[in-house]
Amino acid sequence: MNTISPQELKIKINNNDSFLLVDIREDYEYEDFNIGGINVPFDQVFSSLNKFNTDMPIIFICNTGKKSRAIIHTIKRKLQLENVYSLDRGITGYAAEID
């Protein structure tokens, strides 16, 4: 499973690495607290994939990492994309370790 730790993500952000950050939580959750990227709620991800630049790594974020792991599993299986990642422990883990 392609996961990225909160520390690895923070390094990517600080280095201005090229990647797409997709927060799949609901709009109100994203508005309450986010670390950037774009907000595409879970139920809209597959209908929005054609708008994503799949030439760069895509990192998906949810609350705990469970939904983002499910998303990348399906994307890898159905679309054969390998450069998709889930933030380990989600925004909750990121907030606990980084913020």
Residue pairs with C-beta under 8 A, 6 or more apart in sequence:
1 69
1 72
1 73
1 86
2 72
2 76
2 82
2 84
2 85
2 86
3 65
3 69
3 85
3 86
3 87
3 88
4 12
4 59
4 85
4 86
4 87
4 88
5 88
6 87
6 88
6 89
6 93
6 94
6 96
6 97
6 98
7 97
7 98
9 35
9 59
9 87
9 94
10 94
10 98
12 19
12 59
13 35
13 36
18 56
18 57
19 56
19 57
19 58
19 59
20 37
20 38
20 52
20 53
20 56
20 57
20 58
20 59
21 35
21 36
21 37
21 38
21 59
21 61
22 37
22 38
22 40
22 45
22 52
22 58
22 59
22 60
22 61
23 30
23 34
23 35
23 37
23 38
23 39
23 40
23 60
23 61
23 62
23 91
24 40
24 41
24 42
24 45
24 60
24 61
24 62
24 67
24 68
24 71
25 39
25 41
25 42
25 61
25 62
25 63
25 91
26 41
26 42
27 39
27 41
29 63
30 39
33 91
33 95
34 91
35 61
35 91
35 94
37 59
37 61
40 48
42 62
42 67
42 71
45 60
45 71
46 74
49 75
49 79
52 58
54 81
54 83
56 83
57 83
57 84
57 85
58 81
58 83
58 84
58 85
59 84
59 85
59 86
59 87
60 68
60 71
60 72
60 84
60 85
60 86
60 87
61 68
61 86
61 87
61 90
61 91
61 94
62 68
62 87
62 90
62 91
63 90
63 91
63 92
64 89
64 90
64 92
64 93
65 86
65 87
65 88
65 89
65 90
65 93
66 90
68 86
68 87
68 90
69 86
71 84
71 86
72 84
72 85
72 86
75 81
75 84
76 82
76 84
87 93
87 94
89 96
